[in-house]
């Protein structure tokens, strides 16, 4: 049955590859009991040399890193009693806005505020344009007076969480062990992303996100993974082997609109499609990646593409492709269970 589900769910992506809208795509489906299937089509790279995509290629997961790495790390540290989600970030980063102790909003932000994007911080900032020394850029992030605005999905939230993890653990984020098939540096052939105008080359095996590259390693992006690696992580949440009960409760409980700790929960028109259950969480990445977990049905899926290759400045159709994939998958999965 899982093979039929994968065939149905992969049809929209296969069509997008055939039409030239995206160079390549990999789909993985896994159930709570471990049944899984993978489908692959297209190219890992078009330029400078064509390279067919395989199931063994490593994708730049972009913001899916937020849930696979940073959220998991923060919740694990909370589970171990090394931080309190409802305490301020200054417990770990006492020098946050250290020259404006009384007036700085940032000093009052909690770990949970950042996990759920319930802060005043901006969505993104070209931090990489302020220098090329990772330590100096971290200092810039910590001491900058950020323009206050309404709560939005913010990379800055997770950059701060990444710095907090480094302070608590005493090591870089890339020292944290990740499951097989996931790493801060690809352990095999890598999928190409963009022809980067700033770095002057086609990116392949190095992080696409400019700020993550400049910071050396950051909490908002930077994890690479194979489709099997992402599926293994997802199954660990489905069957409970990859997280404690408290961690699972945090990622499933809505605390800010449709946001949970790190993840999004199903809402009308979201990227996971409208057919999944209300007990579904998910996250997407700018490079064309995504992961969704339907706890009620006991199924998870990941759609990994290189839609920014060789440029982000084109319409890849990814915003329609993601929900089409989710709806086709759930329709096939539900039909197979009847």
N, C-alpha and C positions, 0 to 999 in steps of 0.2 A: 504493500500500500504506500509506503513512504517514497518509493521510486515514482509512482504515479503522481504523488503530491509534488515532488520536485520537478517533474516534467511540466505539470500545469503551471506551477509558480514561476518557472524559468522562462516560459514562453514570451512574456513581455520584454525581458532583458535580451533574449536571443534576437527578437525582432529589432530592438534598438541597436544591437551590434550590427545586424545585417543591413540596417538602414544607414549606418555610419554615424549615428548620433553619439555613441560612446565607443571607444576602441575595444574594450573588453569587459567581461563581467563574470563573476563567480557567485553562485548561490549555494548556500548550505542550509539544510533542514535537519533538526534533531528533535527527538521526543524525550519525554521524561525517562522512559525505560532504555534509552540509548540507541534506538533505531535512527539511522541517519542516511542522508544522501547528499551528494555534491554534483553540481552541474557547472561547466565552464565553457565559455565561448569567446572568440575574438583574440585580441592582441595585448600582450603585456607592454609593448612599446611599438610605436610607429616610426619615431625618429629618435636618435640619428640612424638606428638600424632596426628594421622590423624584427619582432620577437613574439612568437605565439604564446598565449597565456596558458598556464597549466595550473592544476590544483596545488602545486608545490610552491607557487610564487607567493612572495610576501607583499602585502598591501600596506601602504601608509594609511593607518586607520583614522588619522586626524582627530576630530573631537570625540570619536568613540573611545579614545584614550581616557576621556574624563570618567567614564563609567567602569571600563575594564581595569584601569590602573588607579587613578587618584581617588575616586569614590571608594573603591574597595580598600585602598590603603587607609584612608581616613576612618572608615567604619571599623576596620580591623584594629586600629590603634584605640578607638573608642571602646571596642570590645575588650581589649586588654587593660583598660583603665588608664591609658597613657594620655588621653584627652577626654574632655567632656564636650559633646556637640553643642551644648547650650552655653558654654563659657566663651568669652571673647578670644579672638585670634591672638591677642597679646599674651595669653598664657604661653604660647609657643614663640611668638614674635614680639618680645617686649619693646623692640626698637621701631615698631610700626608707627610712623608719623611721630617720632620721638621729640621733634621740636615744636609740636603743637598738642601737647598731652591733654589739655583741658578742652580744646575745641574740635578736635578731629573726629569726624564721623567714623573713619576707618577703625579707630581704636575701640569702638563699641560693637563692631561686627563680630558675630559668632561664627563658629565653624558651620553650624546649620544654616545660617543666613547665606553663606557662600555656596554650600552644597545645593541649596534650593533656589539660588539666584534671586534672593529676596534682599538685594542691596541697592545702593544708589550708584554703583560703579558702572562705567560705560561698557558697551558690548565689546569693543575692541579698541586698541590704540597701537599705532605703528612704533612700538617700543624699539624695534630693530634699527630705526633711523636715528636713535639717540646715542649710538656707540656700538662697539664690538667687543667689549669686555663683559663677560657674563656676570661677574661680581658687581661691577658698576651698574649694570642694567637692573640687577636685583635691588640694589640700593635705590635706584631711581623709582622702581615700582613701589617700594616701601615708603619713600619720603614724599612722593608726588601728592599734591592736593588735587584729587580727582574731581572733575566737574560733577556736581550732584544732579541726578536725574531720576526718573521713575524706574522701578525695578525692571531689568531686562536680562535676557540670557547673556552672560558676560564671561569672556575669557579671563578677564582680570580676577574674577572670583576664584577661578581654578589655578591661576598663577600664584595667587596668595596661598591657597591650600597646598600647592606644591612646595612653596618655601617653608610652610609650617611643618610639612612632613620631613623635609631636610633638617630642620632645626631639632625636631623631636628624635629622629633616628640617628642623627649625626653623620649621615651619608647622603649621597645624591639619590635622586629618584630611581636612577638606573641600577642602583644597588639592591632594590627591592626585587625579590624573586617573583617572576611571572610564570604561569603555567606553560607547558610545552606549546610551541606554535605561536607564542607571543613574546615580544622582546622590544627593547628600546633601540635595537639595531637589527636589521634583517639577518637571519641566519642561513639564507639561501638566496636564490634568484629573486630580485625585487622588481616590482611593477613600476614603470615610469610614471611620473606625474607631470609637472609643468615645465615648460621652457622658461625658466625664471629670469626675468629681466634684471633683477637685482644681483643675482649670483652669476648670471651670464652663461648658464648651461641648462641642459635638460636634467631634471632631478630624477635620480634613480638610486635608491638605497640610502638617501638622506632625507631628513624630514622636510615636507613641503612647507609647513607653516613657518613664516619668516621669524616670528617672535620666538617660537620654540627653538629654531636653529640658533638665533642670536643668544638666547639664554643658556644654550648648551643642553639643557634638559628641563622640561617645564611640565606643570600639572595640567595644562589644557590640551596638549597634543604631543605626539612624538612616539606613540607605540606603533609597531609594525606587527602584522599577524597574517598567518595563512588562514584560509577558510576553515580548515579543520581546527586550528587553534582557537578561533573565535567560537566555533561550535562547542568545543570542549569547555570553554568558559561558561557559555550559556547553559549547557547541561548541568554544570555544577550549581547553578542557581535553581534550575528546574527541580533537581532531585535533592537539593539541600546539602550536597557534599562540599560545595565551594563557598559556603557562607554560614554563619551562625543564625539562629532564629532571630536574634536582635537585628543583625545586619539585613536579613530578608525583610523584616518588618519595616525597616527604615526605607528600603528601596521600593516598597510597595505602597507605603502610606503617603497619600497626597497631603502636602503641608503648605503649598503656595500655588494656588490655582490648579493647574494640571501637573505641577512638578512635585517629585518626591526627592529623596536624598540622591542627587546626581542625575536621576533619570526623568523622563517624561512618562506620564500615564496617559492612556488612550483618551483622546478628545476628538470631537467631530472635525473631520478634515485633516487629521494628522498624517504624518508620512507612513505610518504602519497600515493604513487602510481602515475602512469603516466596518469590516466584517469581523475583526478580532473582538475578543471579549473585553469587558470593562476591567478585567484583571490583567491587562497587557501593559508592559512597560517597554520603552525603546529609546534609542538615541541614534543620531546621524552624525556623519562627518563630512567636512567640506570637500574632500577629495572625491566623494561619491560613495561613501561607505554607510552602513547602517546595521543595527542589531535590534531585534524585537523578541520579546519573550511573553507568550500567552500562558500564564499560570493556570488559568481555568481549564484550558484544553490540554495543557501539558506538552506544548510544542513551541519551538523557537526557530527563528530563521535569521540568516545574515545575507545581505546583498552587498557585495563588494565590487566596485567599479573604479576605473581610472578616468572619470568623466572630465577631469581638468587637463588631460593630456591631449594635445600638446599645449593647450591654453584654456584658462578659465573663461575667457571672453567669447563664449559662444553658447548657444542654447542646446544643452545636451538632452533636455527632456527629463532630467532626473527627478524633478518634483512631481511629475505625473507617473514616472516609472515605479517609484517606491510604493505608493498606495496600490497601484495596479498589481504589483507583485504580492503584497500582503493579502489583498482581496482574493486573488486567484489561489493562493496557498490555502487560506482558510476554507474557501469553498470546496477545494479538492479534499482537504483533510476532514472536513465535516461529512462530506459525501462518503468517504471511505469508512467512517465510523458507523454509518447507518446500516 
